[in-house]
């Protein structure tokens, strides 16, 4: 079942949690404070009504003065209209600023999610993130609109009302106040228990959202394997758990409402009996009793709403905690080097030192290669000069070690002491068994993951010293599983070109990827491809992803088996066009088939987390049995064991 990372155990305070929202409230604090002041005024106007009633009963009614009664009725009408207008003004005052606060929080959350590292998204279920950006923010908006104001308004109203009752008759006032202590104790117990259930319910909403999202995105798999019943059962199981949690919330809310409603009602009833006896004895005027009871009844809603307001406040505090669990996650920074060079200890530090030494040795070898006569330089495509090879430093892995951050302590690294040099303008194919770490190695270049030790350089510059924006403008990527967005074909492809793309760049990129089918779509390149691009075939999506990678003419190109979904004839056509692009680009290509390998100048074999061999395709076929076996396509029992490596 999808879960969310469990927050660290700590003494939770709803007030501390809600105070974290102050930076969002501060820009609109004046308007919200004005709205709160208007609401307090409206509530206090309501407390004037019992005083007018006292005057009417003891004055015009007792003196049989019809004119006085009509005057009192007019006062009551004006007070009622004034109270209604003030509450309407409060709603108008809070509507715009609260929509601004919610929009800003949602924008900040989305922007922060874009800056978080891939490792964060690997750990978190997408439904949990979606629920934080939708359900949780809705709860916070409701809190700003109602409980945040009315906890203050009702508190002031109850305080002023109690003072009025005590002034009118302190004996009856003490009778009513007798219910205050048990109500306060009940509220304290309720707050603690409700907070736990509210957090559980909101996490379960996130899990349910994840199941719905996965079922919608994977509808073809669900239908293809006839798994709709099992998916429905999984949904009902999670929905049943959420229903049970919501019922627990309802029972807690019903319990506090029973206490908050019953005890004050009993106190008011006792005050009514005691007051009626005193009126009959002549020790209390009828007007005073009417005013006292009217004040007590005016306080009925502020008191009864305490449970409702506390429940909403606890849900808002839980939503705040969930919101900041994401916002507190450290984003990618240009100075972030993970746990790699400069922070490693023990063998990692030794590896980094060895990497620098091997890097210097590799530089010497590269220089020697560049000084050879053209005929002696093996694997160079026609038309590429020795000067082109000597210019810059290309792509270099120096003693690179990588272990996933969530890997068990002491587990072996996925990549260990990887030394590899892709020369400037060269294309190098990366070959290895399934699960050998090829995709992970390519993900290190644009810093989708951070190296654990060692370093990677582009033209001699450590990628950790490059701003991420600059690094990712130099390196273009295309993955085996292409991801398209709910946008047009042209917009998806031009994502790889940045701002101010050449108008002809789209057509050139589509031609390279042999994606001319885009022009034949109903609206050409303006055709919307739909969510995940599922309206297109796998091969079409893969060609558009390849076009996106090459449209910006990057200096470095990382391709993760980009032609795996293409038929033989289309693959041949794409390869022919891609060779022209690779002639001017330093490229690292993950390959599984000989046809893809032949695109590259040289081949590197990744085995056991290290580079086992480097050479041309024909050299490795002759000299390396593992490589020959991988290219033959035959499976041996040992191949299945390789899948245990990520």
N, C-alpha and C positions, 0 to 999 in steps of 0.2 A: 504494500500500500504506500502511496506517496507520502512522504513526511517532510517536515521542515526541520532544519537543525535546531536542537533544543537549546534555548538560551541558558546562560549560566545561572545557577541558583543564587538568589540574593534576596535580601529583605526588600520587598517591593513596596513602594509608596505611590498611591494614585496621584497624590499632589505633586510629588517629584516628577513623575512621568509627565503629567499635564503641563508642568512648568517648562518643559523642553519645547513646548509649542510657542513660547513667547516670541522668538525671533520672527515667526510668521504673523503673530498678532500685532507686534509693535507698530508696523506701518499703518495699521487701521485702528490703533488703540483709541484715538480721539473720538472717532465715530461710534465705536462700540461702547465707550464710556458714556457718550451722550445717550445712546440707546438704553443703557442700563439705568441712567438717571431718569429718563422718561418713564421707564417701566416702574421704577421705585415710586415716582410721583403718582403714576396711575394707580398703583396698589394702595398708596396712602390716601388717595382720594376716596377709594372704596371704604376706608376706615372712618371717614367723616360721616358717612351715611348713618351709622348707628347713633352718632351724636345728634344729627338732625331728627332722628326718630324719637330720641329722648326728649328733645325740646317740644316736638309735636304732641307727644303723649302727656307730658306734664303741663304743657301750656294750652294750646288751642283745643286739643281733645278734651282735657279735663275742664277747661273753661267754656266748652261748647261754642267755640269761635270758628265758624265755617271759613271765614276769610283767612285766618291763620293756617287752617288745614290746607287750603288751596296754595297758600304761599309755601308751606313746607313741601307740598307735592311738587311744586315748581323747582324748589331747591334740589329735591331728589332726582328729578328728571335731568336737570343741568349737570349734576354730579355724575349720573350714569352715562350721559352723552360724552362728557369730558373724559371719563375713564376709558370709554371705548375708543375715542379719537387718539388718546395718548398711546394705547396699546397698538393701534394701527400705525401710528408714527414710528413706534419702536420697530415693528416689522419692516417698514420701509427703510429705516436707517441701517438695519443689519443685512439686508438682502445683497446689496452690491459688494460691500467689503468681504462678506463671507464667501461669495463666489470667487472673489479675487484670491482669498487665502487658499481655498481648495485647489484652484487652478495652479497657483504657485507651488503648492506642495506636490501636486501630481507632476508638474513639469520638472521639479527638482528630483523626484524619485526616478522619472524616466531618464533624465540626463545622467544621474548617478549610476543607474543600471548599465548605461552605455560605457561608462568609464571603469566598471568593475572588471577584474580579470576573468579569463575563461574558467579558471579553477573555481571561482565563486558560482558561476552558472552551472558548472558540472555538479555541484553539491546540492543546489536548490531546485525543487520542483517548480516548473513554470506556473502551475496553478497557485502556488503559495505567493509568488510575486504578483500575479494578476490580482489576487484577492486583496493584497496590500494596496494596490493602486486603484481599486474600485470600492469594495465593501468597506474596508477600513477607513478610507478617506470620506466615504459617505457618513459613517458613524461620527467622524470628527466634525464634519459640517453640521450635523444635527446637534452635536454637543455645543458648538459655538453658538448656534441659533437659539437653543432653548436652555439646557441645564446650566451652562456657564453663566447666563444672565439670571435665571430664576433661582438658582441656589442663593445668589446675593439678594434678589428681590424678595423671595420668600423668607429668608432669614431676617431681613429688615422688617418685613411686614409682621412676622410673628413677634419680634421683639417689641415693636411699637404697639401691637395689639395687646400683648400681655401687660404693658405699662398702662394702657387705657383701661383695661379690665381691673387692674389693681387700684387705679385711682378711683374708679367708679365704686368698687366695693372690694376691699382687700380679702375679706373672708371668702367670698365666692371665687376670687382670683386664685387663692391658695387651693381651693377644691379642684379647679381646672388644672392647675400646675401639678397636682398629684400624679397625673399620668405622664409627665415629662420624662422622669427617670427611667421607667421601663421602656419607653419608646427609644430613648437614646441608646440603652444597652442593646436593644434589638437591632438598631441600625448598625452598630459596630460589628455585631456578629454577622449580620447580613452582608456587609461590605466585604468582609474577608472571604466568605464562602462564595459569594457571587463573582468575585474577581477570578477565582480558579475556574469556575464553570464557563465564564465568559471567554477566557483565553482558550479553553479547550474547544468551545464552539467555533471560534474564529479560525483556529487551526484546522478544524474539520471542514469548514467551508473551503479553505485552501486546497485540502486534499480532494474534495468533491469537484472543485473547479479543474484540478489537474486531470481527473478521470474523464470529465466531459471533453476537455480540450484534446486529450490523446485519442479519445474515441472519434471525435470529429476529424482530426487530422489523419487518423489511421483507418478511416471508414472503408477504404478499399481492402485492407487486410482483414478487417472485421467481417465484411461481407464475403470476401474471397474464401475465408476459412470457415464460414458459417458460425462465427463466434459471437453473434449478436446476443444470444441468450446468456452466455457467460459474462459478457460485458454488462448486460442488464443486471445480472445478479450482483456483480461487483459494485455497480452503481447503487442498487437497492441496499446492499450491505452498508456502504458508507452513508447513504441517506438515512438509513435506520439509526445508525450511531448518532448522526447529527440530530435526528428527531428526538432521540433519547436525551441528548444533552440539552436541547431546547426545552424539553419538558421539565428537566431539572431546574433550568432557569425559571420557568413558569411557576414551579412549585415554590421556589425560594421567594419569588416576587409575590405570590399569593400569600405566603406566610407573613411576610412583613406588612403587606397591606392589611391582613386580618388584624394584626397587632395595632398598626398605626390608626386604623379606622375605628376599631372596637374600643380601645382604651379612651381616646378623646370623647367618643360618643357617650360612654358611660360617665365620664367626668362632667360633660355638659348636662346630661340627664340629672346627675346629682345636684349640680348647681341650679338647675331649673326647679327641682323640688325644694331645695333649701331657700331659694329666692322667693318662690310662691308663698312659703310659710311666713317669711319675713314681711312680704307685702301684706299678707292677711293680718299680721300682728301690728302693722303700721310702722315698722322699723325700717322699711325700704320702700321707696316710691316705685310705682308701676313703670314710670318712664326709665328709671335707672335699671330695672330688671330687663326691660325691653332692649335698652341700649347694650347691656352686658351680654345678653344672649345673642343679639345681632352681631356684636363684635366677635363672640366665640364662633358663630356660624361663618362669619367672614374669614376666620382663620382656618376653617375646615379644609378648604382646598390647599392652602400652603402647607398644612401639616400632612395631609394625605398624599400630597405629591412628593414628599421626601423620598419614599421608597422608589418611585418611578425615576426621580432625578438622580438618586444614588446609583440605580442600575445603569442608566445611560452614561453616567460619569465613569463607572467602572469599565463599561464597554469602550468608552473613549480612551481611558487610560491604557487598556489592553491594546487597542488599535494604535495608540502612540508608541507603545513598546514595540509592537510588530513593525511599525513604520521605521523606527530608528534602528531596529536590528539590521535592516538593509542599509540605511543611510550611514550607520557607523562602520560598515565594512570598508576597509581601506581600498581606495581606487588605485588604478594603475598610475604610476608617476614616472616621470622621465629619469628620476634618480633611483628608482626601484630596481634592484638587481636580484631580487628573490633571496635565496640562501646560497648564492653562488660566489663568484670570485670576490675576495676581500672579506668574506664573512664565513667562509668554510673553516673547518678545523680538521686536524688529523690528516687522513688520506685525501680529503678534498683539497686541502692546501697544497699537499705534495703534488696532487694531480694538476693543479693550476700552475705550479712551478714547472712541472714537466711539460705542460702544454706550451708555456712560453719558450722553453728550450727547443721543443719540437717545431714550434712555429718559426724560430730563427733558422733552424735547419731546412725547413720547407721553403723558406724564402730563398735560401741559397740554391736549392734545387730548381726552384722556379726561374731564378735568374739564369741558371745554366741552360735550362730548356729554352728560354727565350733567346739565348745567344746561338743556339744551333742553327744550321742552315735550314731553310724551309722544308726540304725533303726529309730531314731527320726528325721533324716534329710530327709525331704520330697522332692520328685522330683529328687533325684539323680539317675543317670543311673548306672547299675551294673558295677563294676570294677573301680569306681572312689572312691578314698580314701578321708577321712576327711582331711588328710594332703594336698591333692591337692587343696581342697577348701580353706584351710587357707592360702596357699601360694600366695603372692602378693595381689593386691587390686582389680583385675578385671577391669571392665568398669563401671564407675560411672558418673551419671549426677547429678549435685548439683545445684538446684535452676536455672535451665537453662531457659532462656527466649530468644525468637527469634522473630524478626520482619524484614520483607524484607526491604532492604535499600531504595527501591523506593515506599514503602507503604505510603499512605497519612498520614500527621502528625495527631497524636491523635488517629489513628486507633488502635484497640486492637491487641496485639501480636498474632502470630499464635501459638506459644508455650509459656506457662506462668508457671513459677515455676515448671519445670519438675524435679522431684527427682526419680532416678531409679538406682538400683545397679545390674549389671550382675556379679555374683561371678566368680572367676577364674575357668576356665574349665567348666563353665555352659553355656547352651544354653537357651536364653530367647526369646520367641515369642512376637512380638509387634502387637497388634490387635486394630483396630479402624475403624470407618466409613470412607467412601470415602471422601477425602479432609480434614481429621482430622490432617494431618501433619506428618504422619508416615515416608514418604520418606524424608521429610525435616529433621526430627530428625536423621535419619540414615546418612544423608549427613553432619551433624555437626561433626561426629566422625572423618572422614579423613580431616576435615576442608575445604570441598567444599563450605560451608557457614560458617560465623563466628557468634558465639553466641552474642546476644545483651547484655545479662547479665548472671551471673552464671559461672559455669565452668564444664568441662568434664575432667576426669582423666583416665589414663590407668595405672594400677598397682600403683596407688597413684601419678603419675606424671601428672601435668596439660598439656594437649595437646598443649597449647599455648607456653609452655616452651620447647617443643620438636622441633628440626629442622624438617621442613616439609618432607624432604627426609626420615628421620628416622621414623617419624610418619606413613608415607604411606608404609614403609617397614614392619611395625608392623600390619597394618590394611589392609585387602583385602576386596574388595567390589564386589558385583554382583547385577546389577540392573534388574528391571522387563523388561525394554526395552533394550535388549542386543545390544551393538555396536561392530561390527567387522570391521576390516580394510582391505584394498585391499592388502592382503598378504596371505600366506599359512595358513592352519589350524594350523599347528604346531607353526608358528610364532605368531599367534593370542593368542593361549593358553599360550605359554611361556612368553608372556609379563608380566604375573603375577609372574614370578619366578625370575626376575632380571638377572644380569650377572652370568655366570658360573653355569647355572642350571644343575642338575643331569640329565644325558642322559635318565634315566628311569622315570624321573619326569613326562614327557609328557604322557607316557602310564598309569601311576598311576592316573593322574588327569582325563584322558579320561575314565578310568574305574570307578572312583568315580561318575563322571557325567553321566555314562551310555551312553557315546558318542562313542561307538565302531564303529558307522557308518563311522567315519572319516577314518578308515583303509580300508573301502570298496569304497571310492571315487576313481576316475580314477587314481590319483597319490598318493593315501594314504594321509598321513598328510602333504604332500608337495603340495596338490591341492590348487590352488588359489581360494579363496571364492568370489572374486569380490567385487565391491564397496558395503559397508554396509552389506556384507554377504548375499545379496538378492538372491543369487543362492541357498541358503539353506532355509529350512522351519523355521517357527518361533520357533518350539520346538528344532530343531537342533541348531539354533543360541543361544537359551537360555542355552542349555546344554554345549556348548563351552564356554559361558560366565561363567558358574558355574565352569567348569574345570579351566579356567583362574584364578578364585578366590582362588581355593584350591591348585593349582599346587605348590605354594611357601610355603605350610604348615604354614600359618600365625598364629601368636599368637591370633589375634583378627579377627573375620570374621563378616562382615555386609552383610546380604543378604536381598534384597528388593523383596519379593515374587518371588524367583528364579525359581519356578516350575509351574508358572501359565499357560504356553503354552503347558504343557505336557499332554498326555493322561493318563488315570488312571493307566494302567499297567506300563508304563514307569516311571510315578511318583513314584509308589511303589518301583520299582527297584532302582531308584535314591535315594530315601529316605533310603533304606536299606544300600546302600553304604555310604551315607552321614553321617549316625549315627556314623560310625567308625571315620570319620574325626572330627565330633563334640565332640567326647569323649576327644580329646586333645586340643580343641580350645575354647576360650571364644567367644560366638557368639550371635549376635543380629539379629533376623530374622523377617522381616515383613511378616505377614501371613494373608490370607483371607479365607483359607479353613481349616477345622478340620484336614485333613490329614497332612498339613504342620505344624499346631500347635502341633501335637503329636510328632514332631521331637524334641521339646524343653522340658527342665526340668520344666520351669515355663512360665507363660503368664502374660503380662502387658497390660492393657486396656487403650488406649489413648482416652480421651474424653474431649471436651471443652478446649483443649490445655494443659491438665494436665493428669498425670497418675491417673486414677480413681480407679484402683484395680490391685493387683498383687497376683497371686496364681497359683495353678495347673489348668489345663484345666477342670478337673472334679469339682474342688472347685468353680470355677467361673461360671460354668454351673448351679450349685445349688444355688449360693448366689447372682449372679449379673444378673439382667434381661436384661440389655443392651448387655452384652456379650452373653447371651443365644440367644438373638434375632439376633445378628451378625452371630453367628454360625449356626443359623437355615436357613439362606438364604432368609427369608421372608422380603419383603420391606414394610415399612410404610411411610405415607406421610411425616413424620418428617425427613426421611432419605434424601430426596431431598434437604432439607434446609441445611443439613450438608455439601453439596457440595459447599456452598458459602465460606467455609474456604479453604485455599489453602493447 
